[in-house]
Amino acid sequence: MLKETRSTCPYCGVGCGVVIESRGDQITGVRGDPDHPANFGRLCSKGSTLHLTAAPEITRQQRLLQPLRRAQRGDAPVAIGWDEALDDAATRFAGFIEAHGPDAVGFYISGQLLTEDYYVFNKLAKGQIGSNNIDTNSRLCMSSAVSGYKLTLGADAPPACYEDIDHAGCLFIAGSNTAWAHPVLYRRIEDAKRRRPDLKIVVVDPRRTDTASSADLFLQIQPGTDVALFHGMLHLMLWEGWTDSAYIAAHTTGFDELKARVRDWTPDRTAQVCGIPKEALAEAARLFAGGGAAPQDRHPTLSLYCQGLNQSSSGTAKNAALINLHLATGQIGKPGAGPFSLTGQPNAMGGREVGGMANLLSAHRDLANPAHRAEVAALWGLPSVPDKPGKTAVEMFQAAADGEIKALWIACTNPAQSLPDQATVRRALQRAEFVVVQEAFATTATCDFADLLLPATTWGEKEGTVTNSERRISRVRAAVPAPGLARHDWQIVMDFAHRLQARGIGPRHDLFPYDGPQAIWNEHRASTRGRDLDITGLSYDILETAPQHWPCPADASQGGAGETAAQARAPGQSTGSLGRARLYEDGRFPTPDGRARFAAVDHQPVAEPRSARFPLALTTGRLRDQWHGMSRTGTLGRLFGHAPEAVVQMNSGDMARRGLQEGELVHLSSPRGAIVLPAQASEDVASGQAYLPMHWGSEFLSGHDSTGQPSAGVNALTTSAFDPTSKQPELKHAAVKVVKAELPWTLLGLAWLPPERAGTACSALRRLMPRFAYASCVPFGHDKTGVLLRAAAQAAPSDELLGEIEALLGLDARGVLRYADRQRGQRRALLLRRDADTPAGPATLQALLLGGDTRAESWLRALLQQELPVQDYGRLLLMPGAQAPVAAQAAPARGRQVCTCFNVNENDITATLARCGGDERERLTTLRQQLKCGSNCGSCVPELLRLVRGTPASARPPERLEKAV
């Protein structure tokens, strides 16, 4: 019987509602929840494939389904029971605490945990163990936004909501490729622009992204120059009289000091530092300030920003300088206006709410405040909570690398992929005497360093709450039971805490008397009373009805005498929400004097400027169809269609100056490490820069360096330098050099594999990757399951290694066609398949391996992936690639995939566009009707628009348009 369960997507901070379809213990489908106010039924390419990541074959092959323990590092883990696992963990942790003190242990957790999970972890560390050594991967994405809000507005509270997009006259998007990082929110921007063509969109980014391609004004600044840009804009606003002096006088302090600071940021200086035209700077200032009209006639401006501002050694200053512009122009506290940080993870906001970071306590209390510490101690029934600052993310792993922290507990995150300076991180994981990894997927790089692995539940199996970017709390619900022996995160923590207590660690009374997530929620709710995020007016019953904004104090949900809750709604509350959707409409801020504070911050250069030795600026970012370290999205071949393999993008002029050809392997190195991968020309990347997505860790991109050490992916390159206030590292920028990699022996392996074998084969191939100087292993296939392995080396590897690879690709079967020339290092194997129902029918390629000479890749890969007949090619199948030009013409490769939902490629799109006329909207509609691209999730629409604008229209009149999909 089909069951439907309303829940929330586990990917980005938009917080989309989903409806999960299930039968028995199996999730069978997912669709957007039409009643959820974050997405109104829409899902992106990632969210719409969630059910596929919960398929039984993926669960069996890639999930962690029972506790595992290693006798010593390097051994294969052995299955044990929960009692034995948690007793072991409690005994080891208690031993370290007794011998070295509570700060000898550390907890590193995740913005993908639910609020209830976060709360018990925070209570475990600070309440029971007595250490503030607990931090979260949200430190890597949102801590500068937190410190920027607190510095200027007085509290960690984004003041705007999604509804403000519908009211804004200008959207100022800085350091955010919203089209890819928050796709469903970008659909709302597209809708707003379509309804109101006069809406102006300004985008600030060092790289021309899909978001930038749709902007009315694009400022392609030099990396790290955001503060200079914002100061230069304010300089112009003051000069032109575009500030709101009445608002400044009534609601702010500190403006005179800021005026003095920006006096020297003239248009000439700003344009030179940022690398943009003065005219673009002036237009950005005019649009941000409301179009240059009188204050009462100015359009509202909403700024949207994310990691481009946050992931910086001066991230707090960048956030504060942008907020300065809002305060100076009165662009805050009204519909369509305000500084709106977009949360990266689904519950980074919830983690901040419960104090799940090294410098925070429950309900946005500050660890450094004695009164706040006393309030939390009273809530938990303790004489005190520790006052010593805890180690933040980068500091925690440095302390473990130095031997200061003896034991690490890592939950729902993958620091061996996501933290910067991987050499230090991996040294920390190796030196720590005991590493616990609490995880749903067994395939993350961090799992390889664990002494103890604890299986946790994940999306579709959990109950609790999350808070999205607009402060809206949504319920997460379980559709199916936990697989195997997996347990909920809060249950694991609670059981561990009780065992610690039995060993004399913590107070005598039970700090964890919970019978479920609702009981945890109720305690968290009580801790918010009177705070800026007061949610005493909310309950699980209310959240069952609809997601709600905070703050929502008790009187908001109760209403006055004779009033309904809706009638009692205060200004700033949106329809359907009991809480306040928009903050500071009355001009009062949560500061001692009720005024917002201008921050006279300085522009600081990037932590690692370019040099003669490292002349390029590497920036990082996201892929459209992937999520973070790809432990979930990386299980699906279809999500690799848009970006099949890791490449570093460079400006074509920079490639030409280095003598690099498209697709050639390069050594990409920084002062910390190096990786090998192909180079790709892109005019989206400015000269002197390079771009590499953040997702490519050692699970998908590997190899070894000259000393034999395995590669650690993109974060082998990034710097651990961090903002002194927020402690957020500068993951967005590093100085690098690029030189051609001389690796003459190459390998390509491709195979269609049964779904029940593909995941296991991928995992086994990834264990072999460090035996090459360069290796990449990814799944592929839209409706079938394929595995791709690419590698390169100085010389041909052993026959034994190649035999292992062939066996994993199914090339050890009878009937495989083979060619080998050991002297020349050449090897070729192909497996043909005929349909079992029609054995006399045409044969197709099932698997292949090309070793030494891989020039035939284009046409052989086309034969395999398009499942074309191969019997007419005869001996050409085994010939070196240069000898098969006719075959290459007969089997042309498909173009690059653009639409993930319907597997539509660029060649088909441009061919269709060349045949149709009409304006931009009509041609886009034609694509939707004829090819279906852009008609489902919409994630590909920005790229479709790029192709529409870049492909000349036919002189033919447009075909009669049906209603657009």
Backbone hydrogen bonds, N-H to C=O, Kabsch-Sander energy under -0.5 kcal/mol:
donor,donor_aa,acceptor,acceptor_aa,energy
3,K,22,S,-2.8
5,T,20,I,-2.3
7,S,18,V,-2.8
9,C,16,C,-2.8
13,G,343,T,-1.1
15,G,12,C,-1.0
18,V,7,S,-2.4
19,V,31,R,-3.2
20,I,5,T,-3.4
20,I,18,V,-0.6
21,E,29,G,-2.8
22,S,3,K,-2.4
23,R,26,Q,-2.6
24,G,1,M,-0.5
26,Q,23,R,-1.8
28,T,21,E,-2.7
29,G,21,E,-1.7
31,R,19,V,-1.6
32,G,41,G,-0.6
33,D,17,G,-2.3
36,H,33,D,-1.5
39,N,36,H,-0.9
40,F,36,H,-3.0
41,G,33,D,-1.5
42,R,39,N,-2.0
48,S,44,C,-2.5
49,T,46,K,-1.3
50,L,47,G,-1.4
52,L,49,T,-0.9
53,T,49,T,-1.0
53,T,50,L,-0.8
54,A,50,L,-0.5
54,A,51,H,-0.9
55,A,52,L,-1.3
58,I,55,A,-0.6
59,T,55,A,-2.4
60,R,56,P,-2.7
61,Q,57,E,-1.6
62,Q,58,I,-2.9
63,R,58,I,-0.7
63,R,59,T,-1.2
64,L,440,A,-3.0
65,L,63,R,-0.7
68,L,453,L,-2.1
69,R,78,V,-2.4
70,R,451,D,-2.4
75,D,72,Q,-2.1
78,V,69,R,-2.9
80,I,67,P,-2.1
85,A,81,G,-2.3
86,L,82,W,-2.9
87,D,83,D,-2.4
88,D,84,E,-2.1
89,A,85,A,-2.4
90,A,86,L,-2.7
91,T,87,D,-2.6
92,R,88,D,-2.5
93,F,89,A,-2.6
94,A,90,A,-2.7
95,G,91,T,-2.0
96,F,92,R,-2.0
97,I,93,F,-2.5
98,E,94,A,-2.6
99,A,95,G,-2.1
100,H,96,F,-2.8
101,G,97,I,-2.0
104,A,101,G,-1.8
105,V,102,P,-1.2
106,G,407,A,-1.8
107,F,133,N,-2.6
108,Y,409,W,-2.8
109,I,107,F,-0.5
109,I,135,D,-2.9
113,L,110,S,-1.4
115,T,465,T,-2.5
118,Y,114,L,-2.6
119,Y,115,T,-2.4
120,V,116,E,-1.7
121,F,117,D,-2.0
122,N,118,Y,-2.5
123,K,119,Y,-2.2
124,L,120,V,-2.4
125,A,121,F,-2.4
126,K,122,N,-2.4
127,G,123,K,-1.7
128,Q,123,K,-1.7
129,I,124,L,-2.7
130,G,125,A,-1.3
131,S,125,A,-2.8
134,I,132,N,-2.5
135,D,107,F,-2.4
137,N,109,I,-1.9
139,R,136,T,-2.2
140,L,137,N,-1.3
141,C,138,S,-1.2
142,M,138,S,-3.1
143,S,138,S,-0.8
146,V,142,M,-2.0
147,S,143,S,-2.4
148,G,144,S,-2.2
149,Y,145,A,-2.3
150,K,146,V,-2.4
151,L,147,S,-2.2
152,T,148,G,-1.5
153,L,149,Y,-2.7
154,G,149,Y,-1.2
155,A,149,Y,-0.6
157,A,155,A,-1.8
164,D,161,C,-1.7
165,I,162,Y,-1.8
166,D,163,E,-1.2
167,H,164,D,-1.2
168,A,164,D,-1.4
169,G,300,P,-3.0
170,C,300,P,-1.6
171,L,200,K,-2.9
172,F,170,C,-0.6
172,F,302,L,-2.5
173,I,171,L,-0.7
173,I,202,V,-3.3
174,A,172,F,-0.6
174,A,304,L,-2.3
175,G,204,V,-2.5
178,T,176,S,-1.4
180,W,177,N,-2.0
181,A,177,N,-2.9
182,H,178,T,-2.0
186,Y,182,H,-1.9
187,R,183,P,-1.7
188,R,184,V,-1.1
189,I,185,L,-1.5
190,E,186,Y,-2.7
191,D,187,R,-2.3
192,A,188,R,-2.3
193,K,189,I,-2.5
194,R,190,E,-2.2
195,R,191,D,-2.4
196,R,192,A,-2.4
199,L,196,R,-2.6
200,K,169,G,-2.4
202,V,171,L,-3.0
202,V,200,K,-0.5
203,V,217,L,-2.6
204,V,173,I,-2.9
205,D,203,V,-0.5
205,D,219,L,-1.9
208,R,684,D,-2.6
209,T,207,R,-1.3
213,S,209,T,-2.0
214,S,210,D,-0.6
214,S,211,T,-1.0
215,A,212,A,-1.7
216,D,201,I,-2.0
217,L,201,I,-1.8
219,L,203,V,-3.0
219,L,217,L,-0.5
220,Q,218,F,-0.7
221,I,219,L,-1.6
222,Q,274,C,-1.6
225,T,222,Q,-1.6
229,L,225,T,-2.1
230,F,226,D,-2.7
231,H,227,V,-2.8
232,G,228,A,-2.5
233,M,229,L,-2.3
234,L,230,F,-2.2
235,H,231,H,-2.4
236,L,232,G,-1.9
237,M,233,M,-2.4
238,L,234,L,-2.5
239,W,235,H,-2.1
240,E,236,L,-2.7
241,G,237,M,-0.9
242,W,237,M,-2.9
243,T,237,M,-0.6
244,D,328,A,-3.1
245,S,243,T,-0.8
248,I,244,D,-2.4
249,A,245,S,-2.4
250,A,246,A,-2.0
251,H,247,Y,-2.4
252,T,248,I,-1.4
253,T,596,A,-1.7
258,L,254,G,-1.4
259,K,255,F,-2.7
260,A,256,D,-2.0
261,R,257,E,-1.7
262,V,258,L,-2.2
263,R,259,K,-0.8
265,W,262,V,-1.5
266,T,264,D,-1.9
270,T,266,T,-2.9
271,A,267,P,-2.5
272,Q,268,D,-2.0
273,V,269,R,-2.6
274,C,270,T,-2.8
275,G,271,A,-1.8
276,I,271,A,-1.3
281,L,277,P,-1.8
282,A,278,K,-2.5
283,E,279,E,-2.2
284,A,280,A,-2.4
285,A,281,L,-2.2
286,R,282,A,-2.3
287,L,283,E,-2.6
288,F,284,A,-2.5
289,A,285,A,-2.1
290,G,287,L,-1.2
291,G,286,R,-2.6
292,G,286,R,-0.7
293,A,290,G,-0.6
297,D,294,A,-2.2
298,R,294,A,-0.8
298,R,295,P,-0.9
299,H,290,G,-1.4
302,L,170,C,-2.5
303,S,338,G,-2.2
304,L,172,F,-2.3
305,Y,340,F,-1.5
306,C,174,A,-0.9
308,G,175,G,-2.7
309,L,306,C,-1.5
310,N,306,C,-1.9
311,Q,307,Q,-2.4
312,S,310,N,-2.3
315,G,312,S,-1.5
318,K,314,S,-2.0
319,N,315,G,-2.4
320,A,316,T,-2.7
321,A,317,A,-2.7
322,L,318,K,-1.7
323,I,319,N,-2.2
324,N,320,A,-2.3
325,L,321,A,-1.0
326,H,322,L,-1.2
327,L,323,I,-2.3
328,A,324,N,-2.8
329,T,325,L,-1.4
330,G,326,H,-0.6
330,G,327,L,-0.6
331,Q,326,H,-2.2
332,I,330,G,-1.6
337,A,334,K,-1.9
338,G,301,T,-1.8
340,F,303,S,-2.3
340,F,338,G,-0.7
341,S,339,P,-0.6
342,L,305,Y,-3.0
343,T,341,S,-0.6
347,N,111,G,-2.1
348,A,345,Q,-0.8
349,M,467,T,-0.6
350,G,467,T,-0.5
351,G,347,N,-2.1
352,R,348,A,-1.6
353,E,349,M,-2.0
354,V,350,G,-1.5
355,G,352,R,-1.1
356,G,351,G,-2.8
357,M,355,G,-1.0
360,L,357,M,-1.5
361,L,365,R,-2.8
363,A,353,E,-2.1
364,H,352,R,-0.6
365,R,361,L,-1.1
365,R,362,S,-0.8
367,L,359,N,-1.9
369,N,366,D,-1.5
373,R,369,N,-2.2
374,A,370,P,-2.2
375,E,371,A,-2.0
376,V,372,H,-2.0
377,A,373,R,-2.4
378,A,374,A,-2.2
379,L,375,E,-2.0
380,W,376,V,-2.1
381,G,377,A,-0.6
381,G,378,A,-0.7
382,L,377,A,-3.2
390,G,358,A,-1.1
396,M,392,T,-3.5
397,F,393,A,-1.8
398,Q,394,V,-1.9
399,A,395,E,-2.6
400,A,396,M,-1.9
401,A,397,F,-2.2
402,D,398,Q,-1.8
403,G,400,A,-1.0
404,E,399,A,-2.2
405,I,399,A,-1.0
406,K,104,A,-2.7
406,K,404,E,-0.5
407,A,104,A,-1.5
408,L,434,F,-2.3
409,W,106,G,-2.3
410,I,408,L,-0.5
410,I,436,V,-3.1
411,A,108,Y,-2.3
412,C,438,Q,-2.6
417,Q,414,N,-2.2
418,S,414,N,-2.3
419,L,415,P,-1.3
421,D,718,T,-1.2
422,Q,715,N,-2.4
424,T,421,D,-1.1
425,V,421,D,-1.6
426,R,422,Q,-2.8
427,R,423,A,-1.5
428,A,424,T,-2.2
429,L,425,V,-2.2
430,Q,426,R,-1.7
431,R,427,R,-2.4
432,A,428,A,-2.5
433,E,406,K,-1.5
434,F,406,K,-1.4
436,V,408,L,-2.9
437,V,452,L,-2.7
438,Q,410,I,-3.3
438,Q,436,V,-0.5
439,E,437,V,-0.7
439,E,454,L,-2.1
442,A,62,Q,-2.5
443,T,62,Q,-0.6
444,T,441,F,-0.6
447,C,444,T,-0.7
448,D,444,T,-0.5
448,D,445,A,-1.1
449,F,446,T,-2.0
450,A,447,C,-1.2
451,D,435,V,-2.4
452,L,435,V,-1.9
453,L,68,L,-3.0
454,L,437,V,-2.7
456,A,439,E,-2.0
457,T,487,R,-1.8
461,E,458,T,-2.3
464,G,476,V,-2.3
466,V,474,S,-2.0
468,N,472,R,-2.3
469,S,13,G,-2.4
471,R,468,N,-1.7
473,I,471,R,-0.6
473,I,548,Q,-4.1
474,S,466,V,-2.9
476,V,464,G,-3.0
479,A,460,G,-2.4
480,V,460,G,-2.1
485,L,65,L,-3.2
486,A,483,P,-2.2
487,R,455,P,-2.1
492,I,488,H,-2.1
493,V,489,D,-2.2
494,M,490,W,-2.4
495,D,491,Q,-2.5
496,F,492,I,-2.3
497,A,493,V,-2.7
498,H,494,M,-2.1
499,R,495,D,-1.6
500,L,496,F,-2.2
501,Q,497,A,-2.5
502,A,498,H,-1.8
503,R,499,R,-0.7
503,R,500,L,-1.0
504,G,501,Q,-2.0
505,I,500,L,-2.3
506,G,504,G,-0.6
511,L,509,H,-0.6
519,A,516,G,-0.7
520,I,516,G,-1.2
521,W,517,P,-2.7
522,N,518,Q,-2.4
523,E,519,A,-1.5
524,H,520,I,-2.4
525,R,521,W,-3.2
526,A,522,N,-2.1
527,S,523,E,-1.5
528,T,524,H,-0.6
528,T,525,R,-1.3
529,R,526,A,-1.2
531,R,528,T,-2.6
534,D,531,R,-1.6
537,G,552,C,-2.5
538,L,535,I,-2.2
543,L,539,S,-2.5
544,E,540,Y,-1.8
545,T,541,D,-0.7
545,T,542,I,-1.0
546,A,542,I,-1.7
548,Q,473,I,-1.9
550,W,471,R,-1.8
552,C,534,D,-4.1
556,A,553,P,-1.7
557,S,553,P,-0.9
557,S,554,A,-0.6
558,Q,554,A,-1.5
559,G,555,D,-2.1
563,E,560,G,-2.1
568,A,564,T,-1.7
569,R,566,A,-1.3
573,Q,570,A,-1.8
577,S,574,S,-2.2
580,R,551,P,-2.2
581,A,572,G,-1.5
581,A,579,G,-0.7
582,R,572,G,-1.6
583,L,159,P,-2.2
587,G,584,Y,-1.2
589,F,594,G,-1.8
591,T,589,F,-2.5
594,G,591,T,-1.3
596,A,251,H,-2.6
597,R,152,T,-3.3
598,F,253,T,-2.8
598,F,596,A,-0.5
600,A,598,F,-0.6
601,V,599,A,-2.0
611,S,614,F,-2.2
616,L,736,V,-2.7
617,A,688,G,-2.3
618,L,616,L,-0.7
618,L,734,A,-3.3
619,T,617,A,-0.5
619,T,690,A,-2.6
620,T,732,K,-0.8
621,G,692,L,-0.6
630,M,627,W,-2.7
634,G,630,M,-1.2
635,T,632,R,-1.8
636,L,633,T,-1.8
637,G,635,T,-0.6
639,L,636,L,-0.8
640,F,637,G,-2.0
641,G,638,R,-1.1
648,V,678,P,-2.5
649,Q,647,V,-0.6
649,Q,691,Y,-2.7
650,M,680,Q,-2.5
651,N,689,Q,-0.7
655,M,651,N,-2.0
656,A,652,S,-2.4
657,R,653,G,-2.2
658,R,654,D,-1.0
659,G,656,A,-1.4
660,L,655,M,-2.8
663,G,679,A,-2.8
664,E,661,Q,-2.1
666,V,677,L,-2.6
667,H,739,V,-3.3
668,L,666,V,-0.7
668,L,675,I,-3.0
669,S,667,H,-0.6
669,S,737,K,-2.1
670,S,673,G,-2.8
675,I,668,L,-2.3
677,L,666,V,-1.7
679,A,664,E,-2.1
680,Q,648,V,-2.5
682,S,650,M,-2.6
685,V,682,S,-1.2
686,A,206,P,-0.5
689,Q,686,A,-1.6
690,A,617,A,-2.3
691,Y,649,Q,-2.2
692,L,619,T,-2.0
694,M,621,G,-3.6
696,W,693,P,-0.8
697,G,695,H,-1.5
700,F,697,G,-1.8
701,L,697,G,-2.5
702,S,775,A,-3.0
704,H,772,F,-0.7
705,D,709,Q,-2.4
708,G,705,D,-1.8
711,S,703,G,-2.5
714,V,696,W,-2.6
715,N,712,A,-0.5
716,A,713,G,-2.2
717,L,714,V,-1.9
718,T,714,V,-0.6
719,T,730,E,-0.6
719,T,733,H,-0.5
723,D,728,Q,-2.2
727,K,723,D,-2.2
730,E,721,A,-2.5
731,L,729,P,-1.8
732,K,311,Q,-1.0
733,H,730,E,-1.1
734,A,618,L,-1.5
736,V,616,L,-2.8
737,K,669,S,-2.1
739,V,667,H,-1.8
741,A,665,L,-2.5
742,E,740,K,-0.6
743,L,741,A,-1.5
745,W,793,A,-2.1
746,T,744,P,-0.6
747,L,791,A,-2.6
748,L,850,L,-2.5
749,G,789,L,-3.2
750,L,848,L,-2.4
751,A,787,V,-1.5
752,W,846,Q,-2.9
753,L,751,A,-0.5
753,L,785,T,-2.6
757,R,754,P,-2.5
758,A,754,P,-1.6
759,G,755,P,-0.7
761,A,757,R,-2.4
762,C,758,A,-2.5
763,S,759,G,-2.3
764,A,760,T,-2.2
765,L,761,A,-2.7
766,R,762,C,-2.4
767,R,763,S,-1.1
768,L,764,A,-0.7
768,L,765,L,-0.9
769,M,765,L,-0.9
771,R,768,L,-1.9
772,F,769,M,-2.1
773,A,792,A,-1.1
774,Y,792,A,-1.6
775,A,702,S,-2.1
776,S,790,R,-2.9
777,C,700,F,-1.7
778,V,788,L,-1.9
780,F,786,G,-2.0
786,G,780,F,-2.6
786,G,784,K,-0.6
787,V,751,A,-2.2
788,L,778,V,-2.9
789,L,749,G,-2.8
790,R,776,S,-2.8
791,A,747,L,-2.1
792,A,774,Y,-2.1
793,A,745,W,-2.6
802,L,798,S,-2.1
803,G,799,D,-2.4
804,E,800,E,-1.9
805,I,801,L,-2.0
806,E,802,L,-2.5
807,A,803,G,-2.3
808,L,804,E,-2.0
809,L,805,I,-1.6
810,G,807,A,-1.3
811,L,806,E,-3.4
813,A,810,G,-0.7
816,V,813,A,-1.0
817,L,830,L,-2.8
819,Y,828,R,-2.4
821,D,826,Q,-2.7
825,G,821,D,-0.7
825,G,822,R,-0.7
826,Q,821,D,-2.4
827,R,851,G,-2.3
828,R,819,Y,-2.9
829,A,849,L,-2.1
830,L,817,L,-2.3
831,L,847,A,-2.8
832,L,830,L,-0.5
833,R,844,T,-2.9
838,T,835,D,-0.9
841,G,838,T,-2.5
844,T,833,R,-2.6
846,Q,831,L,-3.5
847,A,831,L,-1.3
848,L,750,L,-2.9
849,L,829,A,-2.4
850,L,748,L,-3.0
851,G,827,R,-3.3
852,G,746,T,-3.5
853,D,851,G,-0.9
854,T,852,G,-0.6
857,E,854,T,-1.8
860,L,856,A,-2.4
861,R,857,E,-3.1
862,A,858,S,-1.4
863,L,859,W,-2.3
864,L,860,L,-2.3
865,Q,861,R,-3.0
866,Q,862,A,-2.3
867,E,864,L,-0.7
868,L,863,L,-1.9
870,V,843,A,-2.2
873,Y,870,V,-1.9
874,G,871,Q,-0.6
876,L,873,Y,-2.2
877,L,874,G,-1.5
878,L,875,R,-1.7
879,M,875,R,-0.5
879,M,876,L,-0.9
883,Q,880,P,-1.8
884,A,881,G,-1.6
888,A,884,A,-1.8
889,Q,885,P,-1.7
890,A,886,V,-1.8
891,A,887,A,-1.5
897,Q,641,G,-0.8
898,V,904,V,-2.9
899,C,904,V,-1.9
900,T,898,V,-0.6
903,N,899,C,-0.6
904,V,899,C,-1.3
906,E,896,R,-2.8
909,I,905,N,-1.7
910,T,906,E,-2.8
911,A,907,N,-2.2
912,T,908,D,-2.0
913,L,909,I,-2.5
914,A,910,T,-2.2
915,R,911,A,-0.7
915,R,912,T,-0.8
916,C,913,L,-1.1
923,R,919,D,-2.5
924,L,920,E,-2.1
925,T,921,R,-2.0
926,T,922,E,-1.9
927,L,923,R,-2.0
928,R,924,L,-2.0
929,Q,925,T,-2.3
930,Q,926,T,-2.9
931,L,927,L,-2.4
932,K,927,L,-0.9
932,K,928,R,-0.6
933,C,927,L,-0.6
935,S,932,K,-2.0
941,V,938,G,-1.6
944,L,940,C,-2.5
945,L,941,V,-2.6
946,R,942,P,-1.7
947,L,943,E,-2.2
948,V,944,L,-2.7
949,R,945,L,-2.6
950,G,946,R,-1.7
951,T,947,L,-1.0
951,T,948,V,-0.6
954,S,913,L,-0.6
954,S,916,C,-2.0
